[in-house]
Every structure is written in structure tokens, then in C-alpha cells.
């Protein structure tokens, strides 16, 4: 299962692959599922 994230402020988009059992949590908290490389970019914004 995957979840698409769109940051309307910055225009950045990314897609997360998450286990189906975690889909609702990932939808509500997508930044909890990003990897360290993407986290560095997200925190810099």
C-alpha cells in the first residue's frame, strides 16, 4: 500500500510505501514514515 503526500506550502510531493495494517496511522502521520534522507529535507523547509 502507498500513501501520496503533498505539501501545499512548499509544493513538494512524495510517496510512502507502508504496510496495509499501518495505512491509517501513516495517513494521519506521514512524516513518521519518511526515511532519514527525506527527514533532513523536510526539517530544512
Biotite code that builds the C-alpha atoms (Angstrom):
import biotite.structure as struc

atoms = struc.array([
    struc.Atom([0.000, 0.000, 0.000], chain_id="A", res_id=1, res_name="UNK", atom_name="CA", element="C"),
    struc.Atom([1.220, 3.517, -0.635], chain_id="A", res_id=2, res_name="UNK", atom_name="CA", element="C"),
    struc.Atom([0.281, 6.999, 0.503], chain_id="A", res_id=3, res_name="UNK", atom_name="CA", element="C"),
    struc.Atom([0.966, 10.163, -1.507], chain_id="A", res_id=4, res_name="UNK", atom_name="CA", element="C"),
    struc.Atom([1.896, 13.287, 0.458], chain_id="A", res_id=5, res_name="UNK", atom_name="CA", element="C"),
    struc.Atom([1.596, 16.809, -0.936], chain_id="A", res_id=6, res_name="UNK", atom_name="CA", element="C"),
    struc.Atom([2.939, 19.786, 0.999], chain_id="A", res_id=7, res_name="UNK", atom_name="CA", element="C"),
    struc.Atom([0.764, 22.615, -0.272], chain_id="A", res_id=8, res_name="UNK", atom_name="CA", element="C"),
    struc.Atom([3.053, 25.252, 1.188], chain_id="A", res_id=9, res_name="UNK", atom_name="CA", element="C"),
    struc.Atom([6.287, 24.111, -0.486], chain_id="A", res_id=10, res_name="UNK", atom_name="CA", element="C"),
    struc.Atom([4.791, 22.154, -3.376], chain_id="A", res_id=11, res_name="UNK", atom_name="CA", element="C"),
    struc.Atom([6.931, 19.125, -2.505], chain_id="A", res_id=12, res_name="UNK", atom_name="CA", element="C"),
    struc.Atom([5.392, 15.709, -3.033], chain_id="A", res_id=13, res_name="UNK", atom_name="CA", element="C"),
    struc.Atom([6.473, 12.201, -2.148], chain_id="A", res_id=14, res_name="UNK", atom_name="CA", element="C"),
    struc.Atom([5.020, 8.734, -1.902], chain_id="A", res_id=15, res_name="UNK", atom_name="CA", element="C"),
    struc.Atom([5.372, 6.331, 1.016], chain_id="A", res_id=16, res_name="UNK", atom_name="CA", element="C"),
    struc.Atom([5.131, 2.563, 0.908], chain_id="A", res_id=17, res_name="UNK", atom_name="CA", element="C"),
    struc.Atom([3.573, 1.352, 4.153], chain_id="A", res_id=18, res_name="UNK", atom_name="CA", element="C"),
    struc.Atom([2.211, -1.959, 5.391], chain_id="A", res_id=19, res_name="UNK", atom_name="CA", element="C"),
    struc.Atom([-1.570, -2.151, 4.991], chain_id="A", res_id=20, res_name="UNK", atom_name="CA", element="C"),
    struc.Atom([-2.047, -2.547, 8.737], chain_id="A", res_id=21, res_name="UNK", atom_name="CA", element="C"),
    struc.Atom([-0.306, 0.826, 9.277], chain_id="A", res_id=22, res_name="UNK", atom_name="CA", element="C"),
    struc.Atom([-2.077, 2.719, 6.484], chain_id="A", res_id=23, res_name="UNK", atom_name="CA", element="C"),
    struc.Atom([-4.397, 4.818, 8.665], chain_id="A", res_id=24, res_name="UNK", atom_name="CA", element="C"),
    struc.Atom([-1.594, 5.816, 11.034], chain_id="A", res_id=25, res_name="UNK", atom_name="CA", element="C"),
    struc.Atom([0.680, 6.674, 8.095], chain_id="A", res_id=26, res_name="UNK", atom_name="CA", element="C"),
    struc.Atom([-2.104, 8.728, 6.522], chain_id="A", res_id=27, res_name="UNK", atom_name="CA", element="C"),
    struc.Atom([-2.532, 10.730, 9.719], chain_id="A", res_id=28, res_name="UNK", atom_name="CA", element="C"),
    struc.Atom([1.224, 10.983, 10.472], chain_id="A", res_id=29, res_name="UNK", atom_name="CA", element="C"),
    struc.Atom([3.093, 10.663, 7.148], chain_id="A", res_id=30, res_name="UNK", atom_name="CA", element="C"),
    struc.Atom([6.314, 12.253, 8.393], chain_id="A", res_id=31, res_name="UNK", atom_name="CA", element="C"),
    struc.Atom([6.677, 9.413, 10.906], chain_id="A", res_id=32, res_name="UNK", atom_name="CA", element="C"),
    struc.Atom([7.311, 7.090, 7.930], chain_id="A", res_id=33, res_name="UNK", atom_name="CA", element="C"),
    struc.Atom([9.860, 9.033, 5.898], chain_id="A", res_id=34, res_name="UNK", atom_name="CA", element="C"),
    struc.Atom([13.472, 7.880, 5.809], chain_id="A", res_id=35, res_name="UNK", atom_name="CA", element="C"),
    struc.Atom([16.345, 9.867, 7.292], chain_id="A", res_id=36, res_name="UNK", atom_name="CA", element="C"),
    struc.Atom([17.329, 11.375, 3.923], chain_id="A", res_id=37, res_name="UNK", atom_name="CA", element="C"),
    struc.Atom([13.843, 12.764, 3.369], chain_id="A", res_id=38, res_name="UNK", atom_name="CA", element="C"),
    struc.Atom([13.554, 13.830, 7.038], chain_id="A", res_id=39, res_name="UNK", atom_name="CA", element="C"),
    struc.Atom([16.573, 16.104, 6.636], chain_id="A", res_id=40, res_name="UNK", atom_name="CA", element="C"),
    struc.Atom([14.896, 17.844, 3.688], chain_id="A", res_id=41, res_name="UNK", atom_name="CA", element="C"),
    struc.Atom([11.538, 18.067, 5.478], chain_id="A", res_id=42, res_name="UNK", atom_name="CA", element="C"),
    struc.Atom([13.096, 19.607, 8.582], chain_id="A", res_id=43, res_name="UNK", atom_name="CA", element="C"),
    struc.Atom([15.026, 22.133, 6.494], chain_id="A", res_id=44, res_name="UNK", atom_name="CA", element="C"),
    struc.Atom([11.800, 23.525, 4.990], chain_id="A", res_id=45, res_name="UNK", atom_name="CA", element="C"),
])
